[in-house]
Amino acid sequence: MNDNELIKSLANTLISQYGDDAETVAMLRAAEHAADLNNEEWIKWEKVIIEIKNMDNTPNLNG
């Protein structure tokens, strides 16, 4: 699985599990990694946040 697929998969999973709170959960995970100075994971979760926002702004209406 490449990086973009992983980001989309994480975003989809969070939306499925947490609905409207998915972005908040992703922000908490990003903050945890930032506090641990784990830049790689922090950047990954920042990308997940952006993907969740993109999905919210352009929903897939194909079911």
Backbone as CSV, one residue per row, in Angstrom:
resi,resn,N_x,N_y,N_z,CA_x,CA_y,CA_z,C_x,C_y,C_z
1,MET,0.861,-1.170,0.000,0.000,0.000,0.000,0.905,1.230,0.000
2,ASN,0.681,2.120,-0.968,1.504,3.328,-1.005,0.985,4.369,0.000
3,ASP,1.721,5.455,0.134,1.410,6.471,1.141,0.023,7.082,0.946
4,ASN,-0.336,7.405,-0.302,-1.650,8.009,-0.556,-2.784,7.053,-0.231
5,GLU,-2.612,5.785,-0.562,-3.639,4.789,-0.246,-3.791,4.626,1.256
6,LEU,-2.664,4.640,1.971,-2.697,4.531,3.431,-3.436,5.714,4.044
7,ILE,-3.144,6.910,3.588,-3.797,8.117,4.105,-5.299,8.039,3.880
8,LYS,-5.717,7.668,2.664,-7.142,7.555,2.355,-7.806,6.467,3.186
9,SER,-7.113,5.350,3.366,-7.655,4.267,4.172,-7.839,4.689,5.627
10,LEU,-6.840,5.364,6.178,-6.963,5.848,7.560,-8.111,6.842,7.692
11,ALA,-8.226,7.753,6.733,-9.306,8.741,6.772,-10.666,8.053,6.698
12,ASN,-10.803,7.099,5.784,-12.069,6.364,5.656,-12.413,5.610,6.934
13,THR,-11.414,4.975,7.523,-11.642,4.220,8.753,-12.097,5.136,9.883
14,LEU,-11.430,6.280,10.021,-11.819,7.216,11.078,-13.225,7.752,10.856
15,ILE,-13.558,8.073,9.620,-14.905,8.569,9.322,-15.938,7.491,9.623
16,SER,-15.632,6.250,9.262,-16.556,5.142,9.534,-16.763,4.935,11.029
17,GLN,-15.671,5.041,11.788,-15.747,4.787,13.228,-16.282,5.971,14.026
18,TYR,-15.892,7.185,13.640,-16.167,8.350,14.484,-17.078,9.397,13.850
19,GLY,-17.427,9.214,12.592,-18.326,10.158,11.929,-17.791,11.575,11.956
20,ASP,-18.603,12.491,12.446,-18.233,13.908,12.478,-17.035,14.199,13.388
21,ASP,-16.704,13.268,14.266,-15.570,13.469,15.176,-14.251,12.941,14.607
22,ALA,-14.261,12.437,13.375,-13.064,11.840,12.782,-11.901,12.824,12.730
23,GLU,-12.177,14.052,12.347,-11.113,15.051,12.257,-10.503,15.327,13.631
24,THR,-11.330,15.380,14.644,-10.849,15.614,16.007,-9.953,14.474,16.470
25,VAL,-10.356,13.245,16.182,-9.549,12.084,16.559,-8.199,12.126,15.843
26,ALA,-8.207,12.452,14.566,-6.962,12.550,13.809,-6.075,13.661,14.372
27,MET,-6.671,14.767,14.786,-5.899,15.861,15.385,-5.250,15.419,16.697
28,LEU,-5.976,14.650,17.480,-5.413,14.150,18.733,-4.226,13.223,18.469
29,ARG,-4.362,12.364,17.477,-3.263,11.457,17.140,-2.053,12.232,16.619
30,ALA,-2.306,13.244,15.800,-1.208,14.078,15.294,-0.509,14.787,16.453
31,ALA,-1.286,15.302,17.385,-0.715,16.018,18.530,0.127,15.089,19.405
32,GLU,-0.321,13.844,19.574,0.453,12.878,20.364,1.825,12.644,19.733
33,HIS,1.845,12.469,18.420,3.116,12.222,17.736,3.999,13.469,17.722
34,ALA,3.380,14.631,17.604,4.157,15.871,17.651,4.802,16.043,19.024
35,ALA,4.051,15.719,20.062,4.586,15.833,21.425,5.744,14.868,21.655
36,ASP,5.692,13.717,20.982,6.768,12.727,21.087,7.926,13.013,20.131
37,LEU,7.800,14.102,19.373,8.799,14.489,18.372,8.984,13.420,17.296
38,ASN,7.906,12.705,17.006,7.916,11.679,15.960,7.406,12.342,14.680
39,ASN,8.309,13.002,13.964,7.920,13.801,12.804,7.244,12.986,11.706
40,GLU,7.726,11.772,11.452,7.159,10.951,10.379,5.682,10.647,10.636
41,GLU,5.367,10.205,11.850,3.970,9.895,12.190,3.137,11.169,12.279
42,TRP,3.724,12.244,12.816,2.997,13.515,12.924,2.583,13.995,11.534
43,ILE,3.504,13.955,10.572,3.193,14.399,9.210,2.126,13.506,8.585
44,LYS,2.222,12.194,8.832,1.219,11.266,8.299,-0.177,11.644,8.804
45,TRP,-0.288,11.914,10.094,-1.602,12.241,10.649,-2.085,13.625,10.219
46,GLU,-1.172,14.542,9.964,-1.575,15.834,9.399,-2.166,15.627,8.000
47,LYS,-1.591,14.713,7.233,-2.128,14.385,5.906,-3.501,13.729,6.027
48,VAL,-3.696,12.914,7.055,-5.005,12.291,7.287,-6.047,13.372,7.569
49,ILE,-5.684,14.360,8.365,-6.602,15.471,8.669,-7.011,16.175,7.373
50,ILE,-6.050,16.453,6.518,-6.346,17.117,5.238,-7.259,16.247,4.385
51,GLU,-6.998,14.946,4.359,-7.832,14.027,3.567,-9.258,13.980,4.099
52,ILE,-9.419,13.969,5.411,-10.763,13.988,6.002,-11.490,15.265,5.591
53,LYS,-10.803,16.396,5.642,-11.417,17.670,5.224,-11.814,17.603,3.755
54,ASN,-10.941,17.046,2.908,-11.258,16.916,1.487,-12.474,16.023,1.272
55,MET,-12.542,14.934,2.005,-13.681,14.020,1.876,-14.973,14.689,2.334
56,ASP,-14.882,15.491,3.371,-16.068,16.211,3.855,-16.542,17.244,2.843
57,ASN,-15.605,17.877,2.140,-15.942,18.912,1.183,-16.391,18.364,-0.169
58,THR,-15.957,17.166,-0.515,-16.317,16.546,-1.797,-16.743,15.099,-1.563
59,PRO,-17.933,14.903,-1.012,-18.378,13.541,-0.721,-18.573,12.718,-1.991
60,ASN,-18.320,11.417,-1.879,-18.530,10.484,-2.970,-20.008,10.096,-2.984
61,LEU,-20.725,10.498,-4.022,-22.161,10.245,-4.097,-22.485,8.965,-4.858
62,ASN,-21.462,8.180,-5.183,-21.676,6.958,-5.942,-22.009,5.760,-5.048
63,GLY,-22.170,6.002,-3.762,-22.610,4.984,-2.845,-21.587,4.030,-2.418
